Structure formats: C-alpha cells, structure tokens
Amino acid sequence: MAVGMAISSADAGDGGGFAFDGKMNKFVILCCIIASTGGLMFGYDIGISGGVTAMDDFLEKFFHSVYLKKHHAHEDNYCKYNNQGLQLFTSSLYLAALVASFFASYVCSKYGRKFTMQVAAFIFLLGVLFNGAAFHVAMLIGGRLLLGCGIGFANQAVPLFLSEIAPVKYRGGLNILFQLMVTIGILIANLVNFFMEKIHPWGWRVSLSLAGVPAMLLLIGSFVIPETPTSLIERGQQNQGLETLRKIRGTENVEKEYQEIVHACEMAHEVKHPFRNLMKRKSRPQLVIAILMQVFQQFTGINAIMFYAPVLFQTIGFHNNASLMSAVITGIVNVVSTIVSIVLVDILGRRMLLLEACAQMFISQLAIGSTLMVHLESTGSLTKITSIAVVCLVCVYVMSFAWSWGPLGWLIPSEIFPVETRTAGYAFAVSSNMLFTFLIAQAFLSMLCSMKAAVFFFFAVWIIIMGLFTIFLLPETKGIPIDEMTDRVWKQHWFWRRFMDHDTPGPSRV
C-alpha cells in the first residue's frame, strides 16, 4: 500500500459515486496497526490453548484422567483427548465473549471505539493474571471467562474502528490487518508452546501468562490513536470529528465525506432503539449475512484445526515436539496467506476470494478425511510419509481459509450496516461467531471420537453450502463507501432488494 497515494470512491467501486479526497498516510497505517493488536490477543489465545492442552504437565495438574488416558498403552487414536472439562477450558472463553459482545455494543456506541478497546485490554489482563497463577480448575476457567469478556469487547470495537478510519479504496486491506494479527498471534503462540513444552513443570504457566503482552500493547497504544470521525460525530463532537477526518485523510478537502457522515449520524440519532430497529425488515439482509458469515466461518472447521492442531497431529502419529512443530508450520502458512488477502481483497473483490477458497477447502477436507479413513485405525499410527502428506493437506486447507473466510468473515459484517444499526448489528455478528466457536470448540474432540475421520466430511458438506450462499446471496462490497451500501448494494441485489424500502432516501450526495 503506497503511502501518499490519492484515493477516491469513484475509482473504487461498481456503480460510480462521488469522490472523496484523501491520502493513505503513515498515521492511518499506524492507527490501524495499533488497533489490530486486538486481533493479536485473540489469535494468541486461539493458538495457546491447543498447545497447552497437549502438555503433560498441564494435563497432570488439571485433567489427570486425560493424562492417564493419553499415556495408556491401548488408547484410541481418535478419543484420547475426549473430555468435556478439557474442552470447557478452551470453549468457555467464547461463551463469555458471546455475552460480553452485547455489552460491548452499548459501550462502543456510548463511549466510542477507542474506549471499548481500552476496556477490552484491561479485562483481558485480569484474565491473564488468573490463568498464569491458576492452582485449580475453577481458577483456570474463571480466568478464561475474563479473557472471553476482553475478546468480546476487542472483537466488537477493532474491526469497526478499522472500517471507519480506512480510506474507501483500501478499507478491505486495512480491515484485514485484524485477521493478520490473529494469524500472527496463533503463530507466536505455537512457537511459545514449542519451547515451553520442554520446561517442566511450569512451562504452561509461561505460555498462558505471555497472553498479557498483546493486551498491554493494545492498552498502551490505545492512548495514541484517535477516536474515529464517525464515532465522534455520532456522539455530538462534530468539530473534533472534522479535525480527525482531516488528519487521517491528509487533506483539508474532506467536506463531502464529512457531510455524508453527519447525514448518516443524523439518521442514526432518530433511531432510539438500535437493537429493535435491527429486527425491522429493511435490516434483514445485513443481519442475515453478518450472522451467516460467522456461522460459515466456524463450520469450515478452521478453529477445530487451529485450537487442537497439536492434539490433531498427535492423533495422526506425531509425538509432542513434532506435533507442536507441525502446528508452527500451519501457523506460518496462515500468516503468509492472510497477507495475500490484504493484497488481493480490494483488487479481486470479496466474492472471488470466497468462492476460490470454497473449492480449495472442499478438496483438501475430502483428501484429509479419506487419507485418515484409509490409513489411521483406532490404534496404531500413520507412516511418516502419510503423516507428512496430511500436514501438507492441512496447510493447503489453512492457506485457502486464511485469504478468504478468515479475514472476510470479519470484514464484510463490519462494512455492510448503516450507522444507526452498525454497533448493534456487529454485536450480533461477534456474538454469533463466539457462539459457534464455542460449539465447535466444545464438540470437536467428541466429534472426532465418535465420527473419527468422517468429521472432515462433515465440514466438507458445510463448505458446499457456503459456496452456494456466496454465489446467490452475497453481494460484492468492494470499493463502496459504507454509508452508501443501502443504495448501491441492497437496493440493487436481485434477492435482497425486496426487503428495502425504496421510498426511504439514502445518504445525501450533495
């Protein structure tokens, strides 16, 4: 992304529109990087939990029955980690995040995106303290619940901040910085687990405690970044909003964009109950798509892979160190592929990336399931060559997810709602993500035990459904200003336009 490059909405979308003057500048990039450390918190936690639950010292202290089962001579390859308490350690965070996201929506609207990020970092740090010092399961789960509240607040505020502060032409790429930080967090967590697994008996404590680093980065950095112009204007601080808009656009000529934001916020002020307004017919397209994007993101099976990558690789015959190293490899693939998404999302568009990924994920899931079904019985292990082939297939799968449903699952819901329902609508998106993340995290090891290799066919079927959804019901939003979505996206779509009130004018284009 070239610093100083002039942008305009007319250059960037289907259907024209008027130009917004502005430049991509270093200050915007700095703000987006700082805010996206909220994704680093989320990613580190995703990556760390799977590695810690594979560590013998951790299992022996908190889940002794799983420890004994893991080391039993005649264990079932698919069932050795099947324990509801162990799964609750991973999944409890997402249940807390689900509930917290609705409180975060109120805080985000009332006090701004910046303050919400500060609250997220503070609560997350409390959870880190509980987890790092845990001496019984209740303290461990309590810490996870606090971490979940922090994640709920961060995942609510950060993508909205990124979408609102980014120039139209680069909104997709800048928003995906959040997902890039998620993948970097996962990779860092996998590396930490790889080294901490060798430190007995407290290596797991270091792994869990280091989650405080990204939270501190977000907390400190949040005092450097500004509030978004939309949030300032929405809360009655028009002059400060105008000054901030000039600063982030790098030009004095921001009157057109400012007036559009003001008009959108005036419409938002007429809505006294955003959650109730969200239930109206005209909000149904955005709400349905925002929720389904989160459901489908989880039913790709990605978090089953990322949560339990070390456990999964042990299942297919790798020992502890080798399984953690394999998780590091998939983490590197995840990061590199997310960078591909940043480069291509505003060039190829959202739909193209999603559809290509559906084909790639479907083929790799079928291949993984077929390989395990043929070569991995309940006892025994895969040959070295077959194990390496499975790791390669997992990398192909992770690669396609990381440039599509991973980042776009957060990007698309953050850009499709009008101001009056934006925080409420995004709260539904975040809570849906957390609910289905919880369900998958809580159920995956049990599904692996009961369905064995067929669990990968289960996710493959969902990928077909996702592809059909993208083809028929998901409109392209590349290059369209977020306050023009109603007129230029929903009222033009073959299916969703029936839900729009055509007598209601869109934002002013004076």
C-alpha positions as CSV (number, residue, x, y, z in Angstrom):
1,M,0.0,0.0,0.0
2,A,1.7,3.2,-1.2
3,V,1.9,6.0,1.3
4,G,0.6,9.3,-0.1
5,M,-1.5,7.7,-2.9
6,A,-4.6,9.7,-3.6
7,I,-7.9,7.8,-3.4
8,S,-11.5,8.3,-4.5
9,S,-14.6,6.3,-4.2
10,A,-15.4,6.8,-7.9
11,D,-12.2,4.9,-8.7
12,A,-13.0,2.0,-6.5
13,G,-16.5,0.7,-6.9
14,D,-19.1,-0.6,-9.2
15,G,-21.7,2.0,-9.9
16,G,-19.8,5.2,-9.5
17,G,-20.4,7.6,-6.7
18,F,-18.8,10.9,-5.9
19,A,-15.1,11.3,-5.0
20,F,-13.7,11.6,-1.5
21,D,-10.4,13.4,-1.4
22,G,-7.8,11.7,0.8
23,K,-4.5,10.0,1.0
24,M,-3.2,6.8,2.5
25,N,-0.8,8.2,5.1
26,K,1.5,6.9,7.8
27,F,-0.7,8.0,10.6
28,V,-3.6,5.9,9.3
29,I,-1.4,2.9,8.9
30,L,0.0,3.4,12.4
31,C,-3.5,3.7,13.9
32,C,-4.7,0.5,12.1
33,I,-1.6,-1.5,13.3
34,I,-2.1,-0.4,16.9
35,A,-5.9,-1.2,16.9
36,S,-5.4,-4.5,15.2
37,T,-3.3,-5.7,18.2
38,G,-6.7,-6.6,19.5
39,G,-6.5,-9.4,16.9
40,L,-3.1,-10.4,18.3
41,M,-4.9,-11.0,21.7
42,F,-7.5,-13.2,20.0
43,G,-5.1,-15.1,17.9
44,Y,-2.6,-15.8,20.7
45,D,-5.4,-17.2,22.8
46,I,-6.6,-19.5,20.0
47,G,-3.1,-20.8,19.4
48,I,-2.1,-21.2,23.0
49,S,-5.0,-23.2,24.3
50,G,-4.4,-26.1,21.9
51,G,-0.7,-26.4,22.7
52,V,-1.2,-26.1,26.5
53,T,-3.9,-28.8,26.5
54,A,-1.3,-31.1,24.8
55,M,1.3,-30.5,27.6
56,D,1.7,-33.4,30.0
57,D,2.4,-31.1,33.0
58,F,-0.8,-29.1,32.4
59,L,-2.9,-32.3,31.9
60,E,-1.4,-34.0,35.0
61,K,-2.2,-31.0,37.2
62,F,-5.7,-30.1,36.0
63,F,-7.0,-33.1,33.9
64,H,-5.4,-36.1,35.4
65,S,-7.9,-38.6,33.8
66,V,-6.9,-37.2,30.4
67,Y,-3.3,-37.5,31.3
68,L,-3.7,-41.2,32.2
69,K,-5.8,-41.9,29.1
70,K,-3.2,-40.2,26.8
71,H,-0.5,-42.5,28.1
72,H,-2.5,-45.7,28.1
73,A,-0.9,-48.4,26.0
74,H,-4.0,-49.2,24.1
75,E,-5.6,-45.8,23.7
76,D,-8.0,-45.0,20.9
77,N,-6.3,-42.5,18.5
78,Y,-9.5,-40.6,18.0
79,C,-10.7,-40.5,21.6
80,K,-7.7,-39.9,23.9
81,Y,-8.5,-36.2,24.5
82,N,-12.3,-36.6,24.6
83,N,-13.0,-34.9,27.9
84,Q,-15.7,-32.3,28.5
85,G,-13.8,-30.5,31.2
86,L,-10.7,-30.1,28.9
87,Q,-12.9,-28.8,26.1
88,L,-14.6,-26.4,28.5
89,F,-11.1,-24.9,29.2
90,T,-10.9,-23.9,25.6
91,S,-14.5,-23.1,24.8
92,S,-15.5,-21.2,28.0
93,L,-13.8,-18.1,26.7
94,Y,-16.1,-17.9,23.7
95,L,-19.2,-18.3,25.8
96,A,-18.1,-15.3,27.8
97,A,-17.2,-13.4,24.7
98,L,-20.7,-14.1,23.3
99,V,-22.4,-12.4,26.3
100,A,-19.8,-9.6,26.5
101,S,-20.3,-8.6,22.9
102,F,-23.7,-7.1,23.6
103,F,-22.4,-5.0,26.5
104,A,-19.6,-4.0,24.2
105,S,-22.1,-2.8,21.6
106,Y,-23.5,-0.3,24.1
107,V,-20.1,0.8,25.3
108,C,-19.0,1.2,21.7
109,S,-21.9,3.4,20.8
110,K,-22.0,5.4,24.1
111,Y,-18.3,5.9,24.7
112,G,-16.6,5.2,21.4
113,R,-14.4,2.5,19.7
114,K,-11.2,3.7,21.4
115,F,-12.6,3.4,25.0
116,T,-14.0,0.0,24.2
117,M,-10.6,-1.2,23.2
118,Q,-9.1,0.1,26.5
119,V,-11.8,-1.8,28.4
120,A,-11.0,-5.0,26.4
121,A,-7.3,-4.8,27.2
122,F,-7.9,-4.2,30.9
123,I,-10.3,-7.1,31.3
124,F,-8.1,-9.4,29.3
125,L,-5.1,-8.6,31.5
126,L,-7.2,-9.7,34.6
127,G,-7.9,-13.0,32.9
128,V,-4.2,-13.5,32.2
129,L,-3.4,-13.0,35.9
130,F,-5.9,-15.7,36.9
131,N,-4.7,-18.2,34.2
132,G,-1.0,-17.7,34.9
133,A,-1.4,-18.1,38.6
134,A,-4.1,-20.9,38.5
135,F,-3.8,-23.7,41.0
136,H,-7.2,-25.4,40.5
137,V,-9.6,-25.8,37.6
138,A,-12.1,-23.2,38.9
139,M,-9.5,-20.5,38.8
140,L,-8.4,-21.6,35.3
141,I,-12.0,-21.5,34.0
142,G,-12.6,-18.1,35.7
143,G,-9.5,-16.7,34.0
144,R,-10.8,-18.0,30.7
145,L,-14.1,-16.2,31.2
146,L,-12.4,-12.9,31.9
147,L,-10.3,-13.4,28.7
148,G,-13.5,-14.1,26.9
149,C,-15.0,-10.8,28.1
150,G,-11.9,-9.0,26.8
151,I,-12.1,-10.7,23.5
152,G,-15.8,-9.8,23.2
153,F,-15.1,-6.1,23.7
154,A,-12.0,-6.2,21.4
155,N,-13.7,-8.1,18.5
156,Q,-16.6,-5.6,18.7
157,A,-14.5,-2.4,18.6
158,V,-11.4,-3.2,16.5
159,P,-13.0,-4.2,13.1
160,L,-15.4,-1.2,13.3
161,F,-12.5,1.1,14.1
162,L,-10.6,-0.2,11.1
163,S,-13.5,0.1,8.7
164,E,-14.4,3.6,9.8
165,I,-10.9,5.0,9.8
166,A,-9.7,3.5,6.5
167,P,-10.0,5.2,3.1
168,V,-12.6,3.6,0.9
169,K,-10.2,2.2,-1.6
170,Y,-8.1,0.4,1.0
171,R,-10.8,-0.5,3.5
172,G,-10.6,-4.2,2.8
173,G,-6.9,-4.4,3.1
174,L,-6.7,-2.3,6.3
175,N,-9.5,-4.2,7.9
176,I,-7.8,-7.5,7.3
177,L,-4.9,-6.3,9.4
178,F,-7.1,-7.5,12.3
179,Q,-7.2,-11.0,10.9
180,L,-3.4,-10.8,10.0
181,M,-2.8,-10.1,13.7
182,V,-5.0,-13.0,14.6
183,T,-2.8,-15.3,12.5
184,I,0.4,-13.8,13.8
185,G,-0.9,-14.4,17.3
186,I,-1.6,-18.0,16.5
187,L,1.9,-18.4,15.1
188,I,3.6,-16.8,18.1
189,A,1.5,-19.0,20.4
190,N,2.6,-22.1,18.6
191,L,6.2,-21.1,18.8
192,V,5.9,-20.3,22.5
193,N,4.3,-23.7,23.1
194,F,7.0,-25.4,21.2
195,F,9.7,-24.1,23.5
196,M,7.7,-24.0,26.8
197,E,6.7,-27.7,26.4
198,K,10.4,-28.5,27.2
199,I,10.3,-26.5,30.5
200,H,8.9,-28.7,33.4
201,P,6.7,-28.4,35.3
202,W,5.7,-24.7,34.8
203,G,6.2,-24.1,31.1
204,W,2.4,-24.0,30.6
205,R,2.2,-21.0,33.0
206,V,4.6,-19.0,30.9
207,S,2.6,-19.9,27.8
208,L,-0.6,-18.6,29.4
209,S,1.0,-15.5,31.0
210,L,2.5,-14.2,27.8
211,A,-1.0,-13.5,26.6
212,G,-0.7,-10.3,28.6
213,V,1.8,-8.9,26.1
214,P,-0.6,-8.1,23.2
215,A,-3.1,-6.8,25.8
216,M,-0.5,-4.4,27.1
217,L,0.3,-3.3,23.6
218,L,-3.4,-2.6,22.9
219,L,-3.9,-0.8,26.2
220,I,-0.8,1.5,25.8
221,G,-1.4,2.0,22.0
222,S,-5.0,3.0,22.5
223,F,-3.8,6.2,24.1
224,V,-2.0,7.1,20.9
225,I,-4.7,6.6,18.4
226,P,-7.7,8.9,17.8
227,E,-11.4,8.1,18.0
228,T,-13.0,7.5,14.6
229,P,-14.7,10.5,13.0
230,T,-18.0,8.6,12.8
231,S,-18.0,7.8,16.5
232,L,-17.1,11.4,17.4
233,I,-19.8,12.9,15.2
234,E,-22.3,10.2,16.3
235,R,-21.7,11.4,19.9
236,G,-22.1,15.1,19.1
237,Q,-18.4,16.1,18.8
238,Q,-18.7,17.4,15.2
239,N,-15.7,19.8,15.3
240,Q,-13.4,17.1,16.7
241,G,-14.7,14.7,14.2
242,L,-14.0,17.1,11.3
243,E,-10.4,17.7,12.6
244,T,-9.8,13.9,13.0
245,L,-11.1,13.3,9.5
246,R,-8.7,15.9,8.0
247,K,-5.9,14.3,9.9
248,I,-6.5,10.7,8.8
249,R,-7.2,11.7,5.2
250,G,-4.2,14.0,5.0
251,T,-6.1,16.8,3.3
252,E,-8.3,19.8,4.2
253,N,-10.8,18.9,1.5
254,V,-13.0,16.4,3.4
255,E,-16.3,18.3,3.3
256,K,-18.1,15.8,1.1
257,E,-17.1,12.8,3.3
258,Y,-17.8,14.8,6.4
259,Q,-21.3,15.8,5.3
260,E,-22.1,12.2,4.4
261,I,-21.0,11.0,7.9
262,V,-23.0,13.8,9.5
263,H,-26.1,12.9,7.5
264,A,-25.8,9.2,8.4
265,C,-25.3,10.1,12.1
266,E,-28.4,12.3,12.0
267,M,-30.4,9.4,10.7
268,A,-28.9,7.2,13.4
269,H,-30.0,9.7,16.1
270,E,-33.6,9.2,15.0
271,V,-33.3,5.5,16.0
272,K,-33.7,5.3,19.8
273,H,-33.5,1.5,20.0
274,P,-30.9,0.2,17.5
275,F,-31.4,-3.5,18.5
276,R,-35.2,-3.1,17.9
277,N,-34.5,-1.3,14.6
278,L,-32.2,-4.2,13.7
279,M,-35.3,-6.5,13.7
280,K,-37.1,-4.5,11.1
281,R,-37.5,-5.9,7.6
282,K,-35.1,-3.4,5.9
283,S,-32.2,-4.6,8.2
284,R,-32.7,-8.2,7.5
285,P,-30.2,-8.6,4.6
286,Q,-27.3,-7.1,6.6
287,L,-28.3,-9.1,9.7
288,V,-28.7,-12.4,7.9
289,I,-25.4,-12.0,6.1
290,A,-23.5,-10.9,9.1
291,I,-24.7,-13.9,11.2
292,L,-24.3,-16.4,8.4
293,M,-20.7,-15.2,7.6
294,Q,-19.8,-16.1,11.3
295,V,-21.6,-19.4,11.2
296,F,-20.0,-20.5,8.0
297,Q,-16.6,-19.3,9.2
298,Q,-16.7,-21.7,12.0
299,F,-18.3,-24.6,10.0
300,T,-15.3,-24.6,7.7
301,G,-13.7,-26.4,10.6
302,I,-10.8,-24.0,10.9
303,N,-11.0,-23.5,14.6
304,A,-11.2,-27.2,15.2
305,I,-7.9,-27.3,13.3
306,M,-6.3,-24.3,15.0
307,F,-7.5,-25.0,18.5
308,Y,-6.4,-28.5,18.5
309,A,-3.6,-28.6,15.9
310,P,-1.1,-30.1,18.3
311,V,-3.7,-32.6,19.6
312,L,-4.7,-33.5,16.0
313,F,-1.1,-34.0,14.9
314,Q,-0.5,-36.3,17.9
315,T,-3.6,-38.2,16.8
316,I,-2.1,-38.9,13.4
317,G,1.2,-40.2,15.0
318,F,3.4,-37.2,15.8
319,H,5.0,-37.0,19.2
320,N,4.7,-33.8,21.3
321,N,7.5,-31.8,19.9
322,A,6.8,-32.9,16.3
323,S,3.1,-32.1,16.7
324,L,3.8,-28.6,18.0
325,M,6.3,-28.0,15.2
326,S,3.7,-29.1,12.7
327,A,1.3,-26.5,14.3
328,V,4.0,-23.9,13.8
329,I,4.2,-24.8,10.1
330,T,0.5,-24.3,9.7
331,G,0.7,-21.0,11.6
332,I,3.3,-19.7,9.2
333,V,1.1,-20.7,6.2
334,N,-1.8,-18.9,8.0
335,V,0.2,-15.6,8.3
336,V,1.5,-15.6,4.8
337,S,-1.8,-16.4,3.2
338,T,-3.5,-13.6,5.2
339,I,-1.0,-11.2,3.7
340,V,-2.2,-12.5,0.3
341,S,-5.7,-11.5,1.2
342,I,-4.6,-8.0,2.2
343,V,-3.0,-7.5,-1.2
344,L,-5.9,-9.0,-3.3
345,V,-9.2,-8.2,-1.5
346,D,-9.5,-4.7,-2.9
347,I,-8.4,-5.9,-6.3
348,L,-10.3,-9.2,-6.9
349,G,-13.1,-8.4,-4.5
350,R,-14.7,-10.4,-1.7
351,R,-16.7,-12.9,-3.7
352,M,-13.9,-14.1,-5.8
353,L,-11.7,-15.0,-2.8
354,L,-14.6,-16.7,-1.0
355,L,-15.5,-18.9,-4.0
356,E,-12.0,-19.9,-4.8
357,A,-11.4,-20.9,-1.2
358,C,-14.6,-23.0,-1.1
359,A,-13.2,-25.2,-3.9
360,Q,-9.8,-25.5,-2.3
361,M,-11.1,-26.2,1.2
362,F,-13.6,-28.7,-0.1
363,I,-10.9,-30.7,-1.9
364,S,-8.4,-30.6,1.0
365,Q,-11.1,-31.7,3.6
366,L,-12.1,-34.6,1.4
367,A,-8.5,-35.6,1.0
368,I,-7.7,-35.4,4.7
369,G,-10.8,-37.4,5.7
370,S,-10.1,-40.0,3.0
371,T,-6.5,-40.4,4.0
372,L,-7.2,-40.8,7.7
373,M,-10.1,-43.2,7.0
374,V,-8.0,-45.5,4.9
375,H,-4.7,-45.3,6.8
376,L,-5.5,-44.5,10.5
377,E,-7.3,-47.1,12.6
378,S,-8.3,-46.6,16.2
379,T,-4.9,-47.9,17.3
380,G,-1.5,-47.6,15.6
381,S,-0.2,-44.6,13.7
382,L,0.4,-43.3,10.2
383,T,3.6,-43.9,8.3
384,K,6.0,-40.9,8.2
385,I,5.2,-40.2,4.5
386,T,1.4,-40.3,5.1
387,S,1.7,-38.1,8.2
388,I,3.7,-35.5,6.2
389,A,1.0,-35.7,3.4
390,V,-1.7,-35.0,6.0
391,V,0.2,-32.0,7.3
392,C,0.6,-30.7,3.7
393,L,-3.1,-31.1,3.1
394,V,-3.9,-29.2,6.3
395,C,-1.6,-26.4,5.1
396,V,-3.5,-26.3,1.8
397,Y,-6.7,-26.0,3.7
398,V,-5.4,-23.4,6.1
399,M,-4.0,-21.4,3.2
400,S,-7.3,-21.1,1.5
401,F,-9.2,-20.2,4.7
402,A,-6.6,-17.5,5.6
403,W,-7.1,-15.5,2.4
404,S,-10.9,-15.8,2.4
405,W,-13.4,-16.8,5.1
406,G,-11.0,-15.9,7.9
407,P,-10.5,-12.2,7.2
408,L,-13.6,-11.7,5.2
409,G,-15.8,-13.1,8.0
410,W,-14.9,-10.1,10.0
411,L,-14.5,-7.5,7.2
412,I,-17.9,-8.0,5.5
413,P,-20.1,-7.6,8.6
414,S,-18.1,-4.5,9.6
415,E,-18.9,-2.7,6.4
416,I,-22.5,-3.6,5.5
417,F,-24.5,-2.0,8.3
418,P,-25.7,1.7,8.2
419,V,-24.6,3.9,11.2
420,E,-27.9,3.6,13.0
421,T,-27.5,-0.2,13.4
422,R,-23.8,-0.6,13.0
423,T,-22.7,-1.4,16.5
424,A,-25.8,-3.4,17.3
425,G,-25.5,-5.4,14.1
426,Y,-21.9,-6.0,14.6
427,A,-22.6,-7.2,18.1
428,F,-24.8,-9.9,16.6
429,A,-22.0,-10.8,14.2
430,V,-19.5,-11.1,17.1
431,S,-21.8,-13.0,19.3
432,S,-22.7,-15.4,16.5
433,N,-19.0,-16.0,15.9
434,M,-18.4,-16.7,19.6
435,L,-21.4,-18.9,19.9
436,F,-20.4,-21.2,17.1
437,T,-16.8,-21.0,18.0
438,F,-17.9,-22.2,21.5
439,L,-20.0,-25.0,20.0
440,I,-17.2,-26.2,17.7
441,A,-14.6,-26.0,20.5
442,Q,-16.8,-27.8,22.9
443,A,-17.8,-30.5,20.5
444,F,-14.8,-31.1,18.2
445,L,-12.9,-33.7,20.3
446,S,-16.2,-35.6,21.0
447,M,-17.0,-35.4,17.2
448,L,-13.5,-36.7,16.4
449,C,-14.0,-39.6,18.9
450,S,-17.5,-40.6,17.6
451,M,-17.2,-39.7,13.9
452,K,-13.4,-40.4,13.5
453,A,-12.1,-39.3,10.1
454,A,-15.7,-38.7,8.9
455,V,-15.6,-35.4,10.9
456,F,-13.7,-33.9,7.9
457,F,-16.5,-34.9,5.5
458,F,-19.0,-33.2,7.9
459,F,-17.1,-29.9,7.4
460,A,-16.8,-30.5,3.6
461,V,-20.6,-30.6,3.3
462,W,-20.8,-27.2,5.0
463,I,-18.3,-25.8,2.5
464,I,-20.7,-26.7,-0.3
465,I,-23.5,-24.8,1.4
466,M,-21.1,-21.8,1.9
467,G,-20.3,-21.8,-1.8
468,L,-24.0,-21.7,-2.8
469,F,-24.6,-18.9,-0.3
470,T,-21.8,-16.8,-1.8
471,I,-23.0,-17.4,-5.4
472,F,-26.6,-16.5,-4.8
473,L,-26.9,-14.3,-1.7
474,L,-23.7,-12.4,-1.0
475,P,-23.3,-9.1,-2.9
476,E,-19.9,-7.6,-3.7
477,T,-19.0,-4.7,-1.5
478,K,-15.5,-3.9,-2.8
479,G,-14.9,-0.1,-3.1
480,I,-18.3,1.0,-2.0
481,P,-18.4,3.6,0.8
482,I,-20.0,2.1,3.9
483,D,-22.7,4.8,4.1
484,E,-23.7,4.1,0.5
485,M,-24.4,0.4,0.9
486,T,-28.2,0.7,1.0
487,D,-28.5,2.4,-2.4
488,R,-25.6,0.8,-4.2
489,V,-25.8,-2.8,-2.8
490,W,-29.0,-3.8,-1.1
491,K,-31.4,-2.0,-3.4
492,Q,-29.6,-3.4,-6.5
493,H,-29.4,-7.1,-5.4
494,W,-31.8,-9.5,-7.1
495,F,-33.0,-11.0,-3.8
496,W,-32.3,-8.6,-1.0
497,R,-33.9,-5.6,-2.8
498,R,-37.4,-6.9,-1.8
499,F,-36.6,-6.1,1.8
500,M,-35.6,-2.5,1.1
501,D,-38.0,0.5,1.5
502,H,-37.5,2.2,-1.9
503,D,-39.3,5.3,-0.6
504,T,-36.6,5.9,2.0
505,P,-33.8,8.1,0.7
506,G,-30.2,7.0,1.2
507,P,-27.4,9.3,2.5
508,S,-27.3,12.7,0.9
509,R,-24.9,13.0,-2.1
510,V,-24.7,16.8,-2.1
